[in-house]
Amino acid sequence: MAVRAVASPAGFDEMVSGTERKYYMLGGKGGVGKTSCAASLAVKFANNGHPTLVVSTDPAHSLSDSFAQDLAGGTLVPVEGPYSPLFALELNPEKAKEEFRSATQISGGSGIKDFMDGMGLGVLAEQLGELKLGELLDTPPPGLDEAIAISKVMQFLDSQEYNMFTRIVFDTAPTGHTLRLLSLPDFLDKSIGKILKLRQKIASATSAIKSVFGQEGSPKPDAADKLERLRERMIKVRELFRDTTSTEFIIVTIPTVMAISESSRLCASLKMEDVPVKRLIANQILPPSASDCKFCAMKRKV
């Protein structure tokens, strides 16, 4: 795994004052301390004069514990303490799932079914119901919750109220989610596109039937438009990850064989996706000690 530097004090100093880079994504294996490192980095930025926002897209919601504050309300919360402007936010992945379900809503509601039953087309209505398209889309693809969460933050930052921030730190979900969200635009193009075509055919058929019987309904929001807007937001998130001038991805790991192996695979995968990785934080390293703590001695040997 080729990185330019382990996050030494000098490496942190360069992030504080030696670059105009604004976005820092911290990712890695579950349990390596990503949230603690993200919180520490955010405090470092704030203490050095950078108005800073730290955001957690991890469902574990550990950022609240790190700052001993409730950050799960979906709004920016000022962090208490002797820091320069420092705000924190935890995003709820369940809301992202709700947004996906709304965007991919296929059923026209019970009204269409009742209408088709009344016109002697109950068999067709039952056949359409057996497709269970709603159930198929009820569970969003892996990584979508995090991608929507990050895109929500981007929407925040586009407003005048939030352009004060000069450093944004993202505490991301474990490795797999990070890699999957990078492929989401392609997923939405290929998989959801096919389903939307079927939805449009169903909508056209029911509209034609209503027209014949003089029961035109008011047009409803087009799911295709909603999904297209969602796909565009996912593309912006992927572009943010790949932007070397404004973004840096920092891998967090611990000195164990499993964590280092996963970090190496993550680094290789990010490189294939053209995501810049310059630094690595090696967490939970125990320095030499004169104490006779047997646990610490065994830990250092490992």
N, C-alpha and C positions, 0 to 999 in steps of 0.2 A: 504494500500500500504506500504509494508515493505522495507524501504531503510535504509542504515546504517547512512547516514548523509545528512542534507541539506547542500548545497554548501556554507559553512561559510568560512571566511578567512583561517581558519585552514585547511578546506577541499581543498581549492585551493593550499595551501602550500604543502600539501601531494602530489597533482598531479604534482607539479613543481619539487620537490626534493626527495619525499619519495617513488618513484616507477620508474621502467623502462618501464612502460606501454607507448606505443607509439601512439595508435590511440584512439581518443575521438569522439564519435558520439553524436551529440546533436539533440534530436527530441522531438516532442510534437505537441499539437494542433496548428492550424494556428493562427497567431496573438499574440502569447505569448512572442515573442521576441527572437526566436531561433537564428536568424542571429546576433542580437546585442550581445547576450551572447557568441556565437561562436567567433565573432570578439574580444570581450573583453578577452576571455580565450586565444586566440592566441597571443594577445599583452602581456598578463601576462607571457606566456611561453617564448616569445621572449625577454622580458625585463629581464628575469632570465637566459638568456644565452642559451636557446634552439633554434637552427635553426628550424623554424616552418613554416608549410604550412597550410593554412586554405582554405577549398574547399566548395563551395556551390553547391548543387545539386537541389536547390529549383528553380523552373521556375520563381519565382518573381524577381530574380536577385537583391536582396536588399544588397548584400555584397558590390557591387560597391558604393552604397549610404553610407554605413557605413564608408568606407575608402575614400570617395570622389575621387575615381579613376575608370577608365574604366577597368573592369576585365573580360569582356565578350568575349575576343578574343580567348578563348580556349587554351591559353598558360599561363605559370606561370608569374606573374607580381610582381616585388619587391614593397612592401608597403613603401610609403614615410613616414619618421618620425624617431624619435630617438630610433629605435628598433634594437635589434640584428637581424640577418638575418630572415626576415619575408616576406613570399611570399603568394599571394592569387590567387585564380582561380575560375571563374564561368563557369560551364559546360552547354552546350546547349542541352536540352532534345530532340530537333528536330533532331539533328544529330544521337541520339540513335535510333529514329524511322526510320530514313533512313537506318541505319545499319540493323535493324530488317527486313525491307522490302527487302533489298538486299539479306539477308540470306535466306529468305523464298520465293524468286522469283520462281514461278511455271511455268509461261508461257515460252515457248521456243522461243517467239518472233514471229513476223508476218511471218518469213520465213517458219516455220513449217506449219502454217495455209495455206499459199499460196501453199506449196508443196502438202498438203493433198487435197486441192481444185482441183489442177491439176491432181491428181490421181483418181478423182471421189469420194473422201472421205469427201466431204464438209459437209455432214450431221453429220459425227462423229466429225469433227472440231467444228461445231456449238454446238453439245451436250456437248463437253468438255468446250466450252466457257460459256455455260449456268451454269456450276458449280460455276463460279465466285469465284474461289479459291483465285485469287489475291485480290479481294475485301475483302474476309474473313480475310485475313492476313494483310490488309492495315493498320489496327489500332493495334498497339502493346498492349499486355496485361498490365493492370495497374501495375506500379512499375518497369517495365522493363527499362524505361528511366533512373531512378535513379540507378538501379543495373548496367547498362552499364556504367554510369558515374563514379561510384565508381570503377568499374573494370578498367576503363581507367586510373584512378589515380594509381591503383596498378601496371599497366604497366609502368607508369612514374617512379614509385619508384623502379622498378626492374632494371632500368638503372643506370650506374655508376654516371651519372650526378646528380641524385636526392637522392642518399643514404646519403647525408649530413643531412637530416632532422631527428631530434630526437622526434619531436611532430607533429602529423597530426591531424587537427581538421576538422570534417565534419559537415557542416550545412545542415541537411537533410530536405527533403520535409515533409509536414504534416503527421500526424500519419498513415493514411490509406496506403500511399505509402510505408512507412517503413515496415509495416506488410506484405503487398502483395509481396514485393521483396523477403522476406524470403521463400515464397512458390513457387517462380518462377521456380526453377529447376524441381519440381514435375509437374508444369504446362507444361513446355517444354517437359518433358518426355511423358506425357499422351496425351495432345491435339495436339501439333505440330507433335509428332511421328506418329499419325494416318494420318495426312494430308501428311506427307512426304512419307508414304507408298503408298498413292494414287498417289502422284507425280511420284514416281519411276515406278509405273505400267504404267502411261501415257508415261513416257520417254522411257520405254522398248518397248511399243507398237509402238511409232513413229519411234524409232531406227530400229525396225524389218522391218517396212514398207519401210524405206529408204534403208535398206540393200537389200531387195528384188528387188528394182528398181535401185540398183547400185548407190545410191546417199548418200553414207556415209558422215556424217557431222563431223566436228572436235569436240572432246569432250569438254563440257563446265564445268565450276566449279560445283561441286556437292553441291546442297543446303543442303543435309544431313550432309556433312562434316562441312559446315559453321555453321549450327545450333548446331551440336555437340560441336564445339569449343565455341559457344556462351553459351551453357548449362554449359560447364565446367567452364567458367568464372563466371557464376552466382553461381555455387557451391562454388567457391573460395570466393566470396563476402559473402555468407552465413556463411562460415567457419570463415571468419574474424570477423563477428559480434559475433560469439560464442566463440572466443578465449579469455579466461579469463586472460591469461598472457600478451597479447599485446593490448587488446581492452577493452574499457569501454563505455557503453551507458549511457548518462546523460539525464534524462527527464527534460525538461523545462516547467514550468507551471506558472500560475498566480493565486492569491487568489480569484477565483470565483468558484461557484458551478459547472458550466459546465466544466471549465478547469480542476478542480481537479478530477471530475468524469471520464473525458476522460483519464487523466494521470493515474488514477488507473487502468482503463481497459488496457491501453498500457503496464503498468508494468506487469500486470497479463499475457498478451499475450506474452510479451518478455520472461517472465519466462517459459512459456510453450514451447517456441522455444529455450530454453537454452541460451538466450542472457543475459550476466551479467549486472545488474543494481545496482550500489553501491551508487549513489548520485542523488539528485534532486535539481535543481535550482528553487527557488520560486522568480519569477521576479515581478516587479511593486508593491513591498510592500512599503507603505508609512510609514515612522517612525513617532512617536509622534512629534508634532510641537506646538510651542507657538503662531503661527500665527492664524489669524481668518479666514483663507481661508475656505469658506463653502464647496466648491467642495472637498477639501482634507479631510475635516471632514466626509462628506458623503461617500467618497471612503473608508476611514478607517472602517466605520461602516459596509460596505458591505463585 
